[in-house]
Amino acid sequence: MEKLPDETKAGSSGAECIKVESNVRLHITNAGKGWVIALFVLIFIAVSACRKTSKSPGDNLRPASFTDKEWLGKQLFFDANLSEPAGLACAGCHASQVGWTGPDATIDLNGAVYEGAVNGRFGNRKPPSIAYGGDSPNLHPDATNGWTGGMFWDGRATGLTLGDPLAEQAIGPFLNPLEQNNASAGVVVAKVKQSKYAILFMDVWGLHAFDDTEKAYQMIGRSIAEYERSEAVGPFNSRFDTYFETGNGLTAQETLGLSLFNGKAKCANCHTSTADPAIGRALFTDFTYLNIGVPKNSKNPFYSELTFNPLGASWVDMGLGGYLKSAGFAASVYEPELGKFKVPSLRNVDKRPNTSFVKAYGHNGYFKSLQDIVHFYNTRDVAGAGWPAPEYAASMTSEVGNLHLTTTEEEAIVAFLKTLTDR
């Protein structure tokens, strides 16, 4: 019997193991009948050796709670080789230590949008958190609440292709020239096929997982979505969750903040604080879209990105309505939605590595603290409050803007929001 190639040695990559399997299939095609049984044994030995020795980086640190698919999703999420040029992983704009959003305080303090894989190319919006979004339904018009569901600030990951908005969102940045900048889905799939976790990919999705490029690309998105749905990303273990389960654990100020959140401040009208029936936990979003009148962030570097933004400083972000227009909906459908953005979950809204770390808020990162954005909700329409004009006023909600909250009440709401930080 022919000697096994060196690719079966410990430390082989997934691509090398695939090569072994391909070579063995070729030998079967050319072998006489007397060799068939022996060659099937060879297949078993070769594939088993690869799968036992070709572990993903850090596989020995894998928590027992991870499923294969979640662990695969984590490898994909943190793989900086999946951009063009290499260097930008999903985690580069969605980091755990800041609640799965942008991890650079200097960037947050200014334009709040992040540079993609190509130097000098910036996105147009602040990175949203990828945590606690897995229960978002497909984008659809709801008779009561208006457009609901989808992912991204503008809902363009509708879920109508894969049946899962989170999975569609996960693969969007790979092909965005302002983000990970790959030329095609095939390029991304080829990189995964050459990765050290390629065998894990086939373990999860089947031996022929790479044969169909389109399906393989979708599997990449579904795997990342499984990781983003895992307890590692959304553990529901904040102090609020303890209070939710036991009725204890909040200070008097935080309890006042929760009462205001649910009542006078009207926060819970969109950032729902009651348990979602499907999961028994509060998600702090109803997955709808709203224009709260956020001012323009003049520091956004996208205004100077003339190759991708020929309108320059006159560009106005039209949010959901802009997406619906580009998708071919009638003016009667998209015009009322212009300037609206998805209501984000408030979970981990204050999570940061230290108290001096600056986080940005709003789709364009205009606000630089929880105090700022709560005060904006309270006083947007108050004469003399000093807020700039909204970026797009036509669809702006009148539900907030003059809530008559005292300074003490604003502080209580901020204190409550800090209890939503996962431990």
C-alpha positions in Angstrom: 0.0 0.0 0.0 1.2 3.5 -0.9 2.7 5.5 2.0 0.5 8.3 3.5 1.6 11.7 2.4 3.2 14.0 5.0 0.0 16.1 5.2 -1.3 13.7 7.9 1.3 14.8 10.4 0.3 16.6 13.5 -0.4 20.3 12.9 -1.6 19.8 9.3 -4.0 22.6 8.1 -7.5 22.0 7.0 -6.5 22.5 3.4 -3.8 19.8 3.6 -6.3 17.3 5.0 -8.7 18.1 2.1 -5.7 17.4 -0.2 -5.2 14.0 1.5 -8.9 13.1 1.0 -8.7 14.2 -2.6 -5.6 12.1 -3.3 -7.2 9.0 -1.7 -10.3 9.4 -3.9 -8.1 9.6 -6.9 -6.3 6.3 -5.9 -9.7 4.6 -5.5 -10.7 5.7 -9.0 -7.5 4.1 -10.4 -7.3 1.1 -8.2 -8.3 -2.5 -9.0 -11.1 -4.2 -7.1 -8.6 -6.0 -4.9 -7.5 -2.7 -3.4 -10.9 -1.1 -2.7 -11.3 -2.3 0.9 -7.8 -1.4 1.8 -8.2 2.0 0.3 -11.3 2.6 2.3 -9.3 1.8 5.4 -6.7 4.4 4.1 -9.5 7.0 3.8 -10.6 6.4 7.4 -7.0 6.6 8.7 -6.1 9.7 6.8 -9.2 11.7 7.6 -9.3 10.6 11.2 -5.6 11.6 11.6 -6.3 15.0 10.2 -9.4 15.6 12.3 -7.6 14.5 15.5 -4.5 16.6 14.9 -5.8 19.7 13.0 -7.2 21.7 15.8 -8.3 25.3 15.7 -6.0 27.8 17.5 -7.0 27.7 21.2 -9.0 24.5 20.8 -7.6 23.3 24.1 -9.2 26.3 25.8 -12.6 25.6 24.3 -15.3 25.8 27.1 -17.4 22.7 27.4 -20.5 24.8 26.9 -19.6 25.6 23.3 -21.3 23.6 20.6 -19.2 22.7 17.5 -21.0 25.3 15.5 -20.6 28.1 18.1 -16.9 27.3 18.4 -16.5 27.4 14.6 -18.3 30.8 14.6 -15.9 32.1 17.2 -12.9 31.1 15.0 -14.5 32.9 12.0 -15.4 36.0 14.2 -11.8 36.4 15.4 -10.0 35.5 12.1 -8.1 38.6 10.9 -7.1 36.7 7.7 -10.7 37.0 6.3 -10.2 40.6 5.2 -8.4 42.0 2.1 -5.7 42.9 2.9 -5.5 40.7 6.0 -5.7 42.3 9.4 -9.3 43.1 10.2 -11.5 40.5 12.0 -15.1 41.0 12.9 -13.8 41.5 16.4 -11.9 44.6 15.2 -15.1 46.6 15.3 -17.1 44.5 17.7 -15.1 43.8 20.9 -16.3 42.0 24.0 -14.8 44.5 26.5 -17.0 47.3 25.3 -20.2 45.4 24.8 -19.4 44.1 21.3 -19.1 47.5 19.6 -16.2 49.7 18.7 -13.2 49.2 21.0 -11.2 52.5 20.4 -11.9 55.4 22.7 -10.2 57.9 20.5 -12.2 57.0 17.5 -15.4 57.0 19.7 -14.6 60.5 20.9 -14.4 61.8 17.3 -16.1 60.4 14.2 -17.0 57.1 15.9 -16.9 55.2 12.7 -14.1 52.7 12.1 -11.5 52.2 9.4 -11.8 49.1 7.3 -9.2 46.8 6.0 -8.0 49.4 3.5 -6.1 52.3 5.1 -8.0 55.5 4.8 -11.4 53.9 4.1 -14.0 54.5 6.8 -17.6 53.3 7.2 -20.5 55.7 7.5 -22.0 54.6 10.9 -20.9 53.6 14.4 -20.5 49.8 14.8 -23.7 48.5 16.4 -23.4 45.8 19.1 -23.7 42.3 17.8 -24.9 41.0 21.1 -28.6 40.2 21.9 -29.7 40.7 18.3 -30.4 37.0 17.6 -34.1 37.3 18.3 -34.7 40.0 15.7 -37.4 38.8 13.3 -37.2 39.2 9.5 -37.7 42.8 8.4 -41.4 43.3 7.9 -44.1 46.0 8.2 -46.0 45.5 11.4 -49.5 46.9 11.5 -49.0 48.3 15.0 -45.4 49.1 15.3 -44.3 49.9 11.8 -41.2 48.3 10.2 -39.8 45.8 12.5 -36.8 43.4 12.5 -33.8 43.0 10.2 -30.2 43.8 11.2 -27.8 46.7 10.7 -28.9 50.3 11.6 -30.9 50.4 8.4 -32.4 46.9 8.4 -30.8 45.9 5.1 -29.9 42.4 6.5 -33.6 41.6 6.2 -33.5 37.8 6.9 -35.5 37.2 3.7 -32.6 35.4 2.0 -31.3 33.1 4.8 -34.3 33.2 7.1 -32.0 34.7 9.7 -31.2 38.4 9.8 -28.2 37.8 12.2 -26.6 35.4 9.7 -27.1 37.8 6.9 -25.6 40.6 8.9 -22.6 38.4 9.7 -21.5 38.0 6.1 -22.3 41.6 5.0 -19.0 43.2 6.1 -16.8 40.6 4.3 -17.8 42.1 0.9 -18.1 45.8 1.9 -15.2 47.8 0.4 -15.4 50.1 3.5 -15.0 47.2 5.8 -13.3 43.8 5.1 -13.1 44.5 1.4 -13.2 41.0 -0.2 -13.9 40.9 -3.9 -16.4 38.0 -3.7 -17.9 35.3 -1.5 -15.6 32.9 -3.3 -12.6 34.7 -2.0 -13.8 34.5 1.6 -14.7 30.8 1.2 -11.2 30.1 -0.2 -9.6 31.7 2.8 -11.7 29.6 5.2 -10.8 26.5 3.2 -7.2 27.3 3.8 -7.6 28.0 7.5 -6.5 25.9 10.4 -10.2 25.3 11.3 -11.2 24.1 7.9 -11.7 20.5 9.2 -13.9 21.9 12.0 -15.9 23.6 9.2 -16.4 20.2 7.5 -17.2 18.5 10.8 -20.0 21.0 11.3 -21.3 21.3 7.8 -20.3 18.1 6.1 -17.4 16.7 4.2 -18.5 18.5 1.0 -19.2 21.8 2.7 -16.7 23.7 0.4 -18.0 22.2 -2.8 -20.8 24.9 -3.3 -19.3 28.3 -2.8 -22.7 30.1 -2.3 -23.8 27.6 0.3 -20.4 27.6 2.0 -20.6 31.4 2.3 -24.0 31.1 3.9 -22.6 28.5 6.3 -20.0 31.0 7.4 -22.7 33.5 8.2 -24.8 30.9 10.1 -21.8 29.8 12.1 -20.9 33.4 13.2 -24.6 33.9 14.1 -24.5 30.8 16.3 -21.5 32.2 18.1 -23.2 35.6 18.5 -26.2 33.8 20.0 -24.1 31.9 22.4 -23.9 32.5 26.2 -20.3 33.7 25.6 -21.8 36.8 23.8 -25.2 37.1 25.5 -25.0 35.6 29.0 -28.0 37.5 30.5 -26.0 37.8 33.8 -26.1 41.5 34.5 -27.2 43.0 37.9 -30.5 43.7 36.3 -30.9 40.0 35.5 -30.3 39.2 39.2 -33.0 41.8 40.1 -35.3 40.4 37.4 -35.0 36.9 38.9 -35.0 37.7 42.6 -36.5 41.2 43.0 -33.4 42.3 44.8 -30.0 43.8 43.9 -30.7 47.4 42.8 -30.0 50.5 44.8 -32.7 53.0 45.6 -31.3 55.3 42.8 -31.3 52.4 40.3 -34.8 51.4 41.3 -36.0 55.0 40.7 -34.2 54.9 37.4 -36.1 51.7 36.4 -39.4 53.3 37.4 -38.6 56.3 35.3 -37.4 54.2 32.4 -40.7 52.4 32.4 -42.8 55.5 33.0 -42.1 59.2 32.8 -39.1 58.9 30.5 -40.9 56.6 28.0 -37.7 54.6 27.4 -39.5 51.3 27.6 -41.8 52.3 24.8 -39.1 51.1 22.4 -36.4 49.6 24.7 -38.7 47.0 26.1 -37.9 46.0 29.7 -40.5 43.2 30.0 -39.6 39.6 29.3 -39.7 38.5 25.7 -42.2 35.6 25.6 -39.9 33.4 23.5 -36.9 33.5 25.8 -38.2 34.8 29.1 -35.7 37.6 29.3 -35.9 41.4 28.6 -34.0 42.4 25.4 -34.4 46.1 25.8 -35.4 46.6 22.2 -38.6 46.0 20.2 -36.6 45.8 17.0 -38.4 48.8 15.5 -37.1 51.9 13.8 -37.2 55.5 15.0 -35.8 58.9 14.2 -35.0 60.6 17.5 -33.5 63.6 15.8 -29.8 62.9 16.3 -27.7 65.8 15.0 -25.1 65.4 12.3 -21.7 64.2 13.5 -19.5 66.6 11.6 -16.3 64.6 12.6 -17.4 61.5 10.6 -14.6 60.8 8.2 -17.1 59.4 5.7 -17.9 63.0 4.7 -14.4 63.0 3.1 -14.7 59.6 1.5 -15.5 61.1 -1.9 -14.9 57.9 -3.8 -17.8 56.2 -2.0 -19.6 59.4 -0.9 -19.6 61.9 -3.8 -22.0 64.1 -1.9 -19.3 64.8 0.6 -20.4 67.0 3.6 -23.9 67.3 2.2 -24.6 63.6 2.5 -27.5 62.8 4.8 -28.0 59.3 6.2 -31.5 58.2 5.4 -31.4 55.0 7.4 -34.3 52.5 6.9 -36.0 54.7 4.3 -32.8 54.9 2.3 -32.5 51.1 2.3 -36.2 50.7 1.3 -35.7 53.1 -1.6 -32.7 51.3 -2.9 -34.6 48.0 -2.6 -37.3 49.4 -5.0 -40.1 50.1 -2.7 -42.6 52.8 -3.7 -42.1 56.4 -2.4 -45.3 56.0 -0.4 -43.5 53.2 1.5 -40.0 54.6 1.9 -40.5 58.3 2.4 -42.1 58.0 5.9 -39.1 55.9 6.9 -36.4 58.3 5.8 -34.0 59.1 8.7 -35.2 56.2 10.9 -32.7 53.8 12.5 -33.1 50.5 14.4 -33.7 50.7 18.1 -30.7 49.1 19.6 -30.7 46.8 22.6 -29.5 48.7 25.7 -27.8 45.7 27.2 -24.1 46.5 27.9 -24.8 50.1 26.9 -22.3 51.2 29.5 -19.8 48.3 29.3 -16.3 49.6 29.0 -12.8 48.5 30.2 -12.5 51.4 32.6 -14.4 54.4 33.7 -12.4 56.8 31.6 -13.0 54.9 28.4 -15.3 57.0 26.0 -18.2 55.2 24.3 -20.2 56.7 21.5 -24.0 56.6 21.2 -26.5 57.0 18.3 -26.1 55.6 14.8 -23.5 58.2 14.0 -21.8 58.3 17.4 -22.8 61.9 18.0 -23.2 61.5 21.8 -20.2 60.7 23.9 -21.8 59.6 27.2 -25.0 58.1 28.6 -25.5 61.4 30.4 -25.5 63.2 27.1 -28.0 61.0 25.3 -30.4 60.8 28.3 -30.3 64.6 28.5 -30.9 64.9 24.8 -34.0 62.6 25.1 -35.2 64.9 27.9 -34.5 68.3 26.4 -34.2 68.1 22.6 -37.1 70.4 22.1 -36.6 72.7 25.1 -35.8 76.3 24.1 -32.2 77.2 24.9 -31.1 73.6 25.5 -28.5 74.2 22.8 -28.9 71.1 20.7 -28.0 71.4 17.0 -30.6 70.7 14.4 -31.4 67.1 13.6 -29.7 65.5 10.6 -33.1 64.7 9.1 -36.2 66.3 10.7 -39.1 65.2 8.6 -39.7 61.9 10.3 -38.6 62.9 13.8 -40.6 61.5 16.6 -42.4 63.8 19.0 -42.6 61.2 21.7 -39.4 62.4 23.3 -37.8 65.8 23.5 -39.4 67.6 26.4 -39.9 65.0 29.2 -39.6 67.4 32.1 -37.1 65.2 33.9 -35.1 66.7 36.7 -31.3 66.4 36.9 -31.8 63.9 39.7 -34.1 61.8 37.5 -31.7 61.9 34.6 -28.9 60.6 36.9 -31.2 57.8 38.2 -31.9 56.6 34.6 -28.1 56.6 33.9 -27.5 54.6 37.1 -30.1 52.1 36.0 -28.6 51.7 32.5 -25.3 50.8 34.1 -27.0 47.7 35.7 -27.4 46.2 32.2 -23.7 45.5 32.0 -22.9 41.8 31.7 -20.5 40.4 34.4 
